[in-house]
Amino acid sequence: MWDQLYLDLHLAVMTEGGAAYGAIRNGALAVTDGRIAYAGRARDLPGAPETLATRVERLGGSWVTPGLIDCHTHLVFAGSRAGEFEMRLEGAQYEEIARAGGGILSTVRATRAASAEALVAAARPRLEAMIRAGVTTVEIKSGYGLETETEFAMLEAATRLGAACGVRVRRTFLAMHALPPEHKDRRADYVRLVCEEMLPEAKARGLVDAVDAYCETIGFTPEEVERLFETARALGLPVRLHAEQLSDLGGAGLAARYGALSADHLEYISEDDVAAMARAGTVAVLLPGAYYFLNEKRRPPIELFRKHKVAMAVATDCNPGTAPIVSPTLAMNMTCVLFGLTPEEALAGMTRNAAKALGLQRETGALEPGKAADFAVWRVNEPAELSYWIGAAAPALVVAGGREVHRA
């Protein structure tokens, strides 16, 4: 018998092709051993429901989607930059804030001063808010330590958060996020430290699932990033890249040459690099929260991604400086309103395509037999409402790996 059978529901299975959202009305969903055993029409069940499962639950006509996947976050950090937000609104420029000790280095100082326990305690409410909003998988980056032990403490905190909250966490090593102040005149030494010592040790400790960098005029050069990618390749680790947020340095093309899982931001990407991403199967991760919070004017080239059939994922980019957002459905709404995605594209971006951006497409991201039983139950009339409502579409039930992690 199945462990659990859910009835009186509609499924948005989110597989490609077929009906919009992969919709199956009057469906049924069965779970056994933490996996989806059945996802299809209720009338096609092989027997009476009570004879098929240990437990049967009726969901009152709700829609069931795959669990949401937030594939780009900086969820683990210490401190707050709300004061800088006020300063910007009062007319202060970024350079002025940085000279006063603000900016990313203020988060670095606070994070370096925090213990792993304090980092977990600070991040847990943020993750729990995401879970209440339907998230069952979240990516968490390091990058606010910029030295060995704090980077590792961040990755350890991410590991502990997933275990404590019952959801899947993927850990991304982002030591090349910014140049630490103690290396401001020794860039080559810092890149060497990251590539020759920090990343190999993080891999040896089992703390890293993927490698990322910030390729930008205020971050790291393509040549420096390529050295990091060579190290990752030698260690058998997949790569991702913050690219083309503020200028076109060719980072997305570089990422594609290394078969990157994703390139993220991409406001200034060229069509040649969009085509390169398509050939490599690299996902474009859209981060509307940073675009909104920074009041940017140039949006990612959505029509080029569609033209070249580049999969588009959507993420919150939760971080203290440029995207203090913990709502995945708000990020979906923003991609529709600010970037022009359809609600179906936005939901695919938080499910199927987000799974691909993390290399998890065989495990999660769609309601298919054999995949992990990661799903959310929504009391809505149509799936488009997940992108339509702002602050109102919250799931009644969230299940991760067959285990209930939230019930309203």
Secondary structure, DSSP 8 states (H G I E B T S, - for coil): -EEEEEEEEEEE---SSSSGGGEEEEEEEEEETTEEEEEEEGGG-SS-HHHHEEEEEEEEEEEEEE-EEE--------S--HHHHHHHHTT--HHHHHHTT-THHHHHHHHHTS-HHHHHHHHHHHHHHHHHTTEEEEEEE--S--SHHHHHHHHHHHHHHHHHHTSEEEEEEEEETS--GGGTT-HHHHHHHIIIIIHHHHHHTT--SEEEEEESTTSB-HHHHHHHHHHHHHHT--BEEEESSSS--SHHHHHHHTT-SEEEE-TT--HHHHHHHHHHT-EEEE-HHHHHHTT------HHHHHHTT--EEE----BTTTB----HHHHHHHIIIII---HHHHHHHTTHHHHHHTT-TTTSSS--TTSB--EEEE--SSTTHHHH-SS---EEEEEETTEEEEE-
